Amino acid sequence: MPVASVVFALAIGAIFVLLSGHDPIAAYIDLFRGAFGSPYDITETLIQTIPLVLAGLAVAVAFRTGLFNIGAESQLLIGAVAAGAVGARFADLPGFVLFPMVLAAGIGAGAAWAAIAGYLKAARGVNEVITTIMQNYIVVFVMHWLLQNGPMTAPNALGTPASAPIIIPNELVPLTRLHAGIFLAIAAVVVFWFLLWRTPLGYELRAVGLGARAAAQAGIDPRTRTVIAMAIAGGFAGLAGMIQVTGVFHRVFDGFSSGYGFDAIAVALLGKNSPIGIALAALLFGAFARGGSIMQANAGVSAQLVSVIEAVVLFVIAAELIVRVLTARRRERKPLEAIA
């Protein structure tokens, strides 16, 4: 189904290209070349992929526990803010000392921020969709204040509201922007797999996701696991924010995220909430993000076509989930009707 949804989305995109008077084959060739046409293009695609992988894991952890984490964007941003604040405050420390501090700040801030939504869900029954959406707006406007006229404001050559520089050497490939954060992303995928499928905690989280009432009957406290799951999810997203500000921008820019936390929902759904699936889906969306701009420059096709393709992919995957739920309910109803 994920492969079929992508093929279907590309077919729909081709129709839009034809309607705009362009050649869809040429457009898709330029899209592919823009993402993988040269070593530099590949590194740029990987740069787009890294935050999508981590934010996708943040959404998937919640999904596996029966939660819908809409707040990966705010968790990513607050992780970036915390990492930027620590990095700027202790900029005089050597990199090997500063890096663990920045890493802990990013992960810890994201985890603590997401745990608030988990606690409200567990203790008060507040829907996590509502609280995480509200948290997105809170962090966005707090960032505006911190970076535009607040305590983190610092001058920079671009004239954009930003923090002070974060000096941590992490160049991986000379003459490219690829950084060592790719190893953290790979490690996060391994941690995600090991945690959910090789530890008692992971078993409990998945059990709560499959049926909270049944899990409670088995002695697993769904409320505690809800808070833990959201904290883990926030930690993955906070790591994504930390990597972006230390590896790509080297400071916190106001509005630096291009919606990675929201794209992560599609990445997790397309990847079926599995580690390898999420990595491949993130690579696909990263290729779309990188190749779309090249496609627009060379073929004259708007880069917004990529958003159309992503939306169709999400629509098909969501439709499959709805059909699956309705089918399961129908099967549950039939034995009851037979008994009656």
Salt bridges, closest charged atoms under 4 A:
ASP41 OD1 - ARG290 NH2 2.68
GLU44 OE1 - ARG177 NH2 2.71
GLU128 OE1 - LYS121 NZ 3.26
GLU204 OE1 - ARG225 NE 2.65
ASP221 OD1 - ARG223 NE 3.75
ASP254 OD2 - HIS144 ND1 2.93
GLU320 OE1 - LYS272 NZ 2.77
GLU320 OE2 - ARG324 NH2 2.69
